[in-house]
Amino acid sequence: MHLTINEPMQCVMARIVRQHQRHQQNFLISEYRTWERATAAARKWVKAKLVELPDPVERTGRKTVRNSSGVVGVRLADATRRKDGKVYPDWRWVAFWTGCPKSGGLGWSVNKYGDAQAFVSAYVARSMELVDRAVVDAEVQRLKGSPEYRAIVRMKKLSPP
């Protein structure tokens, strides 16, 4: 880990990235004479460098610039259906996370639940990482009308067209 054997350049590259900053050192075969010595020196450098650098930032739950809904792991999805030449527009708020047993995530229809409740349901499912709709719906009903419910709705950056 953190090491790359670069045969064309005749070196062992040691790289560590922390908080979007790369720390790198090259260990040349011309200096260390063998691949084993260069690799050992690179491992030693990595071990020393890891002690002085901060721990990596957890990726789970980190909001990125690609986030458009306002909440990590919640997205607005177009679920428009077509049948017999007719178009039935529908939007869904979908909760998803790493390891979710539902491959596309768990969604709540805006047509059925309304925009705010569908968003809150997806938020609750994501924060609890649950696919049991009964538990999620019970929690949403418990929150309904509370300041916490209104705070969750204020997080929403998108609305269906």
N, C-alpha and C positions, 0 to 999 in steps of 0.2 A: 504494500500500500504506500502511496506517495512516491514510488520509484518507477521510472521508465528507462528501459535499456534502449538507447538510441544508437543502433549500429552504424548508420550512415555517418553520424557525427562522431562516432567513437567515444561515447561518454555515457554515464549514468546520470539521468536528470532526477533531482529530488524536488518535488513541488508540494506546497501546502497552501491552501486558500482559506483565509479567514476574513469575514466581513467584507467580501468583494475585493480583497487585496491578496495578490499572489506573492508568496515567498518562494524563491527558487535558487538552487545552486546546482551547477554542473560539475561532475567529477570525471575528468578526462582520463582516458586510458593511457595517453602519453605521459601523464603525471604519475598515475598509480600502477602502471605496467600490466596489470591483469584486471579482468572483469570482476573477479572475486574481491580484490582489494578496493576497487572503485565502489563496488556495491556495499562493502562493509563500511567504507568512509561515508557513503551517502546515508546509510542506515543510522550511523552515529550522529550525523548532522540533523537528520529528521528527529531523532529522539531528543536531542538538545533543544531544537527549535520548538517542538511541541510543548516543552515545559514552559518556555517563555511566552508563548502565544495564548490568547484567550481560547476558551472552549468554543467549538462551532455552535452557531445559532441553530436551534431546532427548526426544521423545515415545516413541520406539521403546524397548521394554523397560521402560517405567515402570509400576510396579505401582500400580493404583488401588484404591479402596475396593470396586469391583465385582468384583475378583479373589477368587474363592472357592477355587480349587484350590491356591494357594500359589505358583504359578509363572506368570509372564506368558506368554501364548500357549499355555497348556495348559488344557484344560477337560474335565470329565467329562460325557459325553453319553449319554442314554438311547437305546439302539438296539434296543429291544424290537420283535420281529417277530410278526406274526399270520398264520397260515396254516391254512386248513380249520377255522376256529373255535378253534384252539389258540393259546395265547400262549407265545412263546419269549422270556423276559426276557434282555436282554443290555445291558451297559454298555460304553462305550468311552472310553479316554483319547485325546483328539484334540489334535494339535499344529496350530497355525495361525499365520500371520504375514502381513504385508502383502506382496503379490506372490507368495504361495504359488500354484503352478500348479493345485493341487487346490482347487476352489471351497469345499468344506466343511472343508478341512483333511485331515490324514492321521491315521487312527485305529488303535488297537490294542484288540482285544476283551479284556475282563476274563475272559470265559469261556475263551478260548483261551490267553492268556498269564499269567493271574493278575493281581491288582490291582497288585502292586508292579512286576512286569516291564512291564506295559502302561503304567504311569505313567512309568517310567524311559525306555521307548522313545519316548514322546511328548516327554519332556523333552529327550532327545538329538536327536530330529528337529527340535525347535524351536530348540535352541541352535545346531545346525549349519545350520538352515534347509535341510534336505534332504528330498526325497521318495523317494529311492532306499532302499527297504526293506532291501536286502542290506547296504548300508553301515551303516545305522542298527542293524540286528540284529547285525552284526559288532562294532560299538562297544559295544552292550549286553552282548554275551557277554564282551568284553574287560573290562568294568567289573564284571561279576557277582562277588560275594563280596568286593569291595574296600571300603575305607572310603569311597571316593567314591560308590559305589553306595548304601551305607547312608545317606550324607548326603543324596543325592537323594531317597530314599524318605522321609526325615524331613521334607522340605519339603512333602510331600503333606498337605493339610488336609482333604480329602474322601475318603470311601470309598463305593462303591456300596451301595445299600440291600440 
